[in-house]
Amino acid sequence: MATETLRVDAVVIGAGPGGYVAGIRLGQLKKKALVVEKDRPGGVCLNVGCIPSKALINASKLYDKLRHGGDIGILADNPRVDMPKMQGWKDEVVGKLTGGVRTLLKGNGVEIVEGAAKLEQPGPDGHRITVTSKAGTQTIVAKSVVLATGSRPTEIPGFKIDQQRILDSTGALALEAVPARLIVIGGGYIGLELGMVYAKFGSKVTVVEALPRVLANMDKDCVAVVERKLKKMGVEVLTETKAKSWEDKGDRAVLTVELRDGKTAALDADKILLSVGRRPNSEGLGLDAAGVAVDKRGYVIADDHLRTNVAGIYAIGDLIGGMMLAHKATKEGEVVAEVIAGHKAAFVVRTIPAVVFTDL
Ligand SMILES: Cc1cc2nc3c(=O)[nH]c(=O)nc-3n(C[C@H](O)[C@H](O)[C@H](O)COP(=O)(O)OP(=O)(O)OC[C@H]3O[C@@H](n4cnc5c(N)ncnc54)[C@H](O)[C@@H]3O)c2cc1C
């Protein structure tokens, strides 16, 4: 890694659907920009979120249709799931798209710097960022900084994600075998989408939800359709039920839950998917050193021009909360680049479409 300080108009931290789009748009607007990424370009969405989940959802739909083809006279006897092969195919889909991100950035004159970025105290010449990677440490000085570090799954006490028994969505997207019994803790859209994938592949799925219904913040009439489908597929949904603790019994995990009536019950599972929400990646980013304000849940506070409280520092995507969806992050990425380039732009939207891909 070069040791001399890099000087640019703008640096974007994080190459998810918010950050890479901000980078591309900055390049199109003739700004000298860099995107820093500590992992693979494409962020959660392309690597361990939207794209791999939709790939598996699509595969499970095809499998389900084949299994029930006999109902309409299509006889595909005994279809089977080759999970390692499916994972290979899914990884190929992801690889094509993440490769595309690199090409798009490059094509617009924007380089990706690999490493973890951290804000330092600003100097007289601009905002200072250090990037640490195996190759060493690099300093970048930029007039503008876009924070686009996204989010990660929330854990709950006593349920440490080990990707063996206790999975997060990333682990659930990478399984090499279909678990016979899968418990999903959290009936939000991610838990239900992945739960239905494995239910279609033949897992016995149980959803444990603390609130009175699944997809709690969504339209009741739409949710009723999903509830009916879950029932039809044999997915057990335990609402107003709290996951309390779990134990590894060697051949299985046993989850203890507190039911609606206050009684406890023990549920057996091969895998437990913890899917209780996501939290912002705002720690370790040097926000204190730069004086960037966060709210009490750790989300960076940004206005409708995506400006934080510090002049020249902007934030977008899951890191600022609201609807944590890829297309929201992408739109904010476009807007922030235009704001930085001095255009009249703002993130003022009336509605944000949201689709739950439970059963297509
Ligand atoms: C299973 C699942 C399915 C989903 N399905 C959908 C869907 O169907 N539709 C939809 O709209 N949304 C979906 N989402 C949500 C979507 O993935 C996110 O809203 C989106 O990825 C947010 O984009 P972002 O750019 O804000 O952040 P992210 O995608 O989280 O990207 C942030 C990037 O920043 C990098 N980074 C973090 N810290 C640093 C640092 N210090 N230095 C350098 N780099 C750093 C990370 O490595 C990461 O690559 C899904 C999410 C999950 C988990």
The ligand as a Tripos MOL2 file, in Angstrom:
@<TRIPOS>MOLECULE
LIG
   53    58     1     0     0
SMALL
NO_CHARGES

@<TRIPOS>ATOM
      1 C1        -30.7470  -11.4800    4.1900 C.3       1 LIG1
      2 C2        -31.0170  -10.0660    3.7180 C.ar      1 LIG1
      3 C3        -31.8640   -9.8540    2.6440 C.ar      1 LIG1
      4 C4        -32.1170   -8.5720    2.1840 C.ar      1 LIG1
      5 N1        -32.9630   -8.4080    1.1470 N.ar      1 LIG1
      6 C5        -33.2260   -7.1640    0.6770 C.ar      1 LIG1
      7 C6        -34.0940   -6.9760   -0.4220 C.ar      1 LIG1
      8 O1        -34.6500   -7.9200   -0.9890 O.2       1 LIG1
      9 N2        -34.3200   -5.7160   -0.8640 N.ar      1 LIG1
     10 C7        -33.7270   -4.6360   -0.2590 C.ar      1 LIG1
     11 O2        -33.9650   -3.5060   -0.6910 O.2       1 LIG1
     12 N3        -32.8990   -4.7840    0.8020 N.ar      1 LIG1
     13 C8        -32.6300   -6.0140    1.2810 C.ar      1 LIG1
     14 N4        -31.7770   -6.1760    2.3480 N.ar      1 LIG1
     15 C9        -31.2010   -4.9620    2.9890 C.3       1 LIG1
     16 C10       -30.0060   -4.4450    2.2130 C.3       1 LIG1
     17 O3        -29.0350   -5.4700    2.1180 O.3       1 LIG1
     18 C11       -29.4200   -3.2220    2.9260 C.3       1 LIG1
     19 O4        -30.4460   -2.2770    3.1310 O.3       1 LIG1
     20 C12       -28.3150   -2.5920    2.0980 C.3       1 LIG1
     21 O5        -27.2650   -3.5130    1.8760 O.3       1 LIG1
     22 C13       -27.7570   -1.3430    2.7950 C.3       1 LIG1
     23 O6        -26.7820   -0.7920    1.9920 O.3       1 LIG1
     24 P1        -25.6330    0.1390    2.5960 P.3       1 LIG1
     25 O7        -24.8380    0.5970    1.4140 O.co2     1 LIG1
     26 O8        -26.2080    1.1450    3.4880 O.co2     1 LIG1
     27 O9        -24.7480   -0.8090    3.5230 O.3       1 LIG1
     28 P2        -24.1420   -2.2590    3.3810 P.3       1 LIG1
     29 O10       -24.6990   -3.0080    2.2640 O.co2     1 LIG1
     30 O11       -24.2100   -2.8340    4.7550 O.co2     1 LIG1
     31 O12       -22.6240   -1.9770    3.0180 O.3       1 LIG1
     32 C14       -21.7490   -1.3560    3.8990 C.3       1 LIG1
     33 C15       -20.3330   -1.6880    3.4870 C.3       1 LIG1
     34 O13       -19.4370   -0.9310    4.3010 O.3       1 LIG1
     35 C16       -18.3110   -1.7240    4.6060 C.3       1 LIG1
     36 N5        -17.6830   -1.1730    5.8030 N.ar      1 LIG1
     37 C17       -18.2070   -1.1360    7.0640 C.ar      1 LIG1
     38 N6        -17.3570   -0.5000    7.8910 N.ar      1 LIG1
     39 C18       -16.2830   -0.1410    7.1420 C.ar      1 LIG1
     40 C19       -15.0670    0.5310    7.4260 C.ar      1 LIG1
     41 N7        -14.7900    0.9940    8.6410 N.pl3     1 LIG1
     42 N8        -14.1830    0.7070    6.4170 N.ar      1 LIG1
     43 C20       -14.4420    0.2510    5.1780 C.ar      1 LIG1
     44 N9        -15.5810   -0.3960    4.8390 N.ar      1 LIG1
     45 C21       -16.4860   -0.5800    5.8120 C.ar      1 LIG1
     46 C22       -18.9010   -3.1140    4.7940 C.3       1 LIG1
     47 O14       -17.9110   -4.1200    4.6380 O.3       1 LIG1
     48 C23       -19.9580   -3.1470    3.7090 C.3       1 LIG1
     49 O15       -19.4470   -3.6850    2.5000 O.3       1 LIG1
     50 C24       -31.4850   -7.4570    2.8140 C.ar      1 LIG1
     51 C25       -30.6120   -7.6640    3.8910 C.ar      1 LIG1
     52 C26       -30.3770   -8.9440    4.3420 C.ar      1 LIG1
     53 C27       -29.4340   -9.1490    5.4980 C.3       1 LIG1
@<TRIPOS>BOND
     1     1     2 1
     2     2     3 ar
     3     2    52 ar
     4     3     4 ar
     5     4     5 ar
     6     4    50 ar
     7     5     6 ar
     8     6     7 ar
     9     6    13 1
    10     7     8 2
    11     7     9 ar
    12     9    10 ar
    13    10    11 2
    14    10    12 ar
    15    12    13 ar
    16    13    14 ar
    17    14    15 1
    18    14    50 ar
    19    15    16 1
    20    16    17 1
    21    16    18 1
    22    18    19 1
    23    18    20 1
    24    20    21 1
    25    20    22 1
    26    22    23 1
    27    23    24 1
    28    24    25 2
    29    24    26 1
    30    24    27 1
    31    27    28 1
    32    28    29 2
    33    28    30 1
    34    28    31 1
    35    31    32 1
    36    32    33 1
    37    33    34 1
    38    33    48 1
    39    34    35 1
    40    35    36 1
    41    35    46 1
    42    36    37 ar
    43    36    45 ar
    44    37    38 ar
    45    38    39 ar
    46    39    40 ar
    47    39    45 ar
    48    40    41 1
    49    40    42 ar
    50    42    43 ar
    51    43    44 ar
    52    44    45 ar
    53    46    47 1
    54    46    48 1
    55    48    49 1
    56    50    51 ar
    57    51    52 ar
    58    52    53 1
@<TRIPOS>SUBSTRUCTURE
     1 LIG1         1 GROUP 0 **** ****
